[in-house]
């Protein structure tokens, strides 16, 4: 893909988290836009507002990136090309499987989030273009304080292990053996399959 081919040849600019800035595309090179701000352990998403002009490439793509001080880079591409006019973007950090590590495959997890140093947006297109993109917002979305407290109050009850030996009061597991654990979470999330509520 073009954004990977030109990963070392790109235009870079820095955008304050709460300001309006016009960014000139350097496609077919990748255009990186660094935001001022910090990814914290409470960050759940990166949010952006972008205005695309009529002369922008039809295949103009955008994604969010996060990097640490050692050069590890994680990126999440938007599912479709940007449309002319206003675009609201939301990149969830809870969708761990969708974040792609570069240059080597890496898994996005809580430890990588702890190491995160910088974040921003990257734009790409197969067409040559110097169209000017207006970015009105790039910011992180934090968990609400009451949500953090609620998560801290979660408790696990009634753990049942298939591999637990009640007589010996210990767990016996052989290599390659499959086992299950059944438990009860209290309070129970409204939707336990929602990563934003239970993870």
C-alpha positions as semicolon CSV with decimal commas, in nm:
position;residue;x (nm);y (nm);z (nm)
1;X;0,000;0,000;0,000
2;X;0,117;0,351;-0,074
3;X;0,122;0,463;0,289
4;X;0,364;0,180;0,368
5;X;0,581;0,224;0,059
6;X;0,646;0,584;0,150
7;X;0,667;0,535;0,525
8;X;1,018;0,683;0,529
9;X;0,937;0,965;0,285
10;X;0,671;1,181;0,436
11;X;0,573;1,535;0,521
12;X;0,543;1,601;0,894
13;X;0,378;1,884;1,083
14;X;0,273;1,938;1,444
15;X;-0,079;2,042;1,534
16;X;-0,183;2,170;1,878
17;X;-0,463;1,959;2,027
18;X;-0,721;2,240;2,026
19;X;-0,665;2,460;1,720
20;X;-0,755;2,496;1,355
21;X;-0,475;2,433;1,109
22;X;-0,448;2,388;0,736
23;X;-0,228;2,099;0,625
24;X;-0,100;2,071;0,269
25;X;-0,097;1,717;0,133
26;X;0,230;1,579;-0,003
27;X;0,075;1,279;-0,180
28;X;0,165;1,037;-0,313
29;X;0,394;1,066;-0,009
30;X;0,238;1,013;0,332
31;X;0,151;1,328;0,527
32;X;0,190;1,291;0,904
33;X;0,023;1,534;1,144
34;X;0,144;1,519;1,504
35;X;-0,092;1,642;1,774
36;X;0,019;1,801;2,098
37;X;-0,110;1,597;2,386
38;X;-0,054;1,273;2,573
39;X;-0,193;0,924;2,553
40;X;-0,262;0,814;2,912
41;X;-0,382;0,493;3,074
42;X;-0,731;0,647;3,080
43;X;-0,739;0,730;2,707
44;X;-1,003;0,529;2,521
45;X;-0,998;0,696;2,176
46;X;-0,849;0,954;1,942
47;X;-1,103;1,193;1,793
48;X;-1,063;1,433;1,502
49;X;-1,262;1,679;1,291
50;X;-1,145;1,730;0,932
51;X;-1,274;1,943;0,646
52;X;-1,181;1,811;0,301
53;X;-1,182;2,047;-0,002
54;X;-1,338;1,963;-0,338
55;X;-0,997;1,932;-0,509
56;X;-0,875;1,658;-0,272
57;X;-0,800;1,312;-0,420
58;X;-1,101;1,082;-0,440
59;X;-0,904;0,804;-0,268
60;X;-0,776;1,022;0,017
61;X;-0,733;0,799;0,319
62;X;-0,667;0,882;0,681
63;X;-0,563;0,692;0,990
64;X;-0,450;0,753;1,345
65;X;-0,105;0,663;1,473
66;X;0,059;0,625;1,813
67;X;0,433;0,595;1,871
68;X;0,669;0,563;2,164
69;X;1,020;0,689;2,235
70;X;1,178;0,375;2,089
71;X;1,019;0,426;1,749
72;X;0,745;0,165;1,784
73;X;0,454;0,274;1,567
74;X;0,091;0,161;1,579
75;X;-0,166;0,269;1,322
76;X;-0,537;0,230;1,262
77;X;-0,673;0,325;0,920
78;X;-1,019;0,468;0,872
79;X;-1,247;0,217;0,702
80;X;-1,324;0,437;0,401
81;X;-1,185;0,730;0,206
82;X;-1,259;1,081;0,329
83;X;-1,552;1,260;0,168
84;X;-1,562;1,623;0,059
85;X;-1,676;1,847;0,344
86;X;-1,672;1,779;0,717
87;X;-1,556;1,442;0,848
88;X;-1,583;1,328;1,209
89;X;-1,332;1,054;1,299
90;X;-1,320;0,828;1,601
91;X;-1,039;0,576;1,655
92;X;-1,098;0,348;1,953
93;X;-0,795;0,233;2,149
94;X;-1,003;-0,056;2,282
95;X;-1,009;-0,220;1,937
96;X;-0,669;-0,373;2,003
97;X;-0,681;-0,623;1,717
98;X;-0,730;-0,344;1,462
99;X;-0,415;-0,150;1,553
100;X;-0,128;-0,252;1,328
101;X;0,230;-0,244;1,454
102;X;0,504;-0,112;1,222
103;X;0,762;-0,189;1,100
104;X;0,737;-0,529;1,273
105;X;0,407;-0,690;1,376
106;X;0,327;-0,602;1,737
107;X;0,018;-0,632;1,954
108;X;-0,146;-0,320;2,093
109;X;-0,213;-0,364;2,466
110;X;-0,214;-0,178;2,797
111;X;0,166;-0,192;2,820
112;X;0,207;-0,032;2,477
113;X;-0,043;0,234;2,579
114;X;0,165;0,304;2,890
115;X;0,473;0,357;2,667
116;X;0,290;0,581;2,417
117;X;0,460;0,917;2,365
118;X;0,306;1,082;2,058
119;X;-0,006;1,049;1,847
120;X;-0,162;1,207;1,542
121;X;-0,307;1,146;1,195
122;X;-0,158;1,029;0,868
123;X;-0,300;1,091;0,519
124;X;-0,227;0,900;0,198
125;X;-0,337;0,885;-0,163
126;X;-0,214;0,726;-0,484
127;X;-0,265;1,058;-0,664
128;X;-0,031;1,355;-0,665
129;X;-0,199;1,634;-0,473
130;X;-0,124;1,951;-0,280
131;X;-0,480;1,998;-0,160
132;X;-0,518;2,177;0,172
133;X;-0,695;1,986;0,447
134;X;-0,843;2,181;0,735
135;X;-0,808;2,008;1,071
136;X;-1,024;2,166;1,338
137;X;-0,959;1,914;1,613
138;X;-0,734;1,629;1,718
139;X;-0,775;1,517;2,075
140;X;-0,781;1,216;2,303
141;X;-1,100;1,097;2,469
142;X;-1,062;1,001;2,835
143;X;-1,280;0,774;3,043
144;X;-1,513;0,971;3,266
145;X;-1,404;0,982;3,628
146;X;-1,718;0,808;3,752
147;X;-1,660;0,529;3,499
148;X;-1,307;0,480;3,631
149;X;-1,437;0,453;3,988
150;X;-1,704;0,208;3,879
151;X;-1,445;-0,016;3,715
152;X;-1,236;-0,011;4,031
153;X;-1,538;-0,143;4,224
154;X;-1,578;-0,453;4,006
155;X;-1,535;-0,780;4,194
156;X;-1,508;-1,139;4,074
157;X;-1,706;-1,405;4,261
158;X;-1,775;-1,778;4,241
159;X;-1,469;-1,885;4,043
160;X;-1,494;-2,245;3,924
161;X;-1,193;-2,411;3,757
162;X;-1,221;-2,735;3,562
163;X;-0,858;-2,803;3,649
164;X;-0,903;-2,742;4,023
165;X;-0,850;-3,046;4,244
166;X;-1,083;-2,992;4,540
167;X;-0,920;-3,269;4,742
168;X;-0,565;-3,141;4,696
169;X;-0,682;-2,777;4,689
170;X;-0,459;-2,705;4,391
171;X;-0,473;-2,667;4,014
172;X;-0,340;-2,943;3,788
173;X;-0,289;-2,850;3,422
174;X;-0,094;-3,046;3,163
175;X;0,078;-2,888;2,864
176;X;-0,169;-2,855;2,579
177;X;-0,467;-2,931;2,800
178;X;-0,781;-2,724;2,753
179;X;-0,961;-2,596;3,060
180;X;-1,230;-2,346;3,149
181;X;-1,296;-2,104;3,431
182;X;-1,646;-1,984;3,515
183;X;-1,692;-1,674;3,723
184;X;-1,938;-1,401;3,814
185;X;-1,864;-1,029;3,780
186;X;-2,030;-0,780;4,013
187;X;-2,171;-0,536;3,929
188;X;-2,254;-0,693;3,593
189;X;-2,196;-0,458;3,294
190;X;-2,503;-0,373;3,086
191;X;-2,332;-0,538;2,787
192;X;-2,044;-0,771;2,890
193;X;-1,947;-0,813;2,521
194;X;-1,877;-0,438;2,484
195;X;-1,501;-0,368;2,518
196;X;-1,578;-0,016;2,641
197;X;-1,769;-0,158;2,940
198;X;-1,587;-0,479;3,018
199;X;-1,226;-0,560;2,926
